[in-house]
Amino acid sequence: MCQHTYILEILQEFGLIHCNVAMMILPEGFKMGKEEDSKLVDLLTFWRIVGKLIYLTNTRPDVVYAISVIK
């Protein structure tokens, strides 16, 4: 499976196909924090996305940093 196809499948599966493109996913030194007014997320969906992105990092070192921050 090529990377492009796998990425498109991930975006379609989670309804993110029309998201904006960013050159840098997260700024260097970014720290995750809890927002007071944030919504609860479905943990199963969250971990499915993270798992797929971790798999992707085996062949895409340019996204390793951003994925390591969210896991």
ZIHU-V476919 format. One line per field, one symbol per residue. ss: DSSP state (~ for helix, > for strand, _ for the rest). Layout:
ss = ???
This chain:
ss = __~~~~~~~~~~~_____________________________~~~~~~~~~~~~~~~___~~~~~~~~~~_
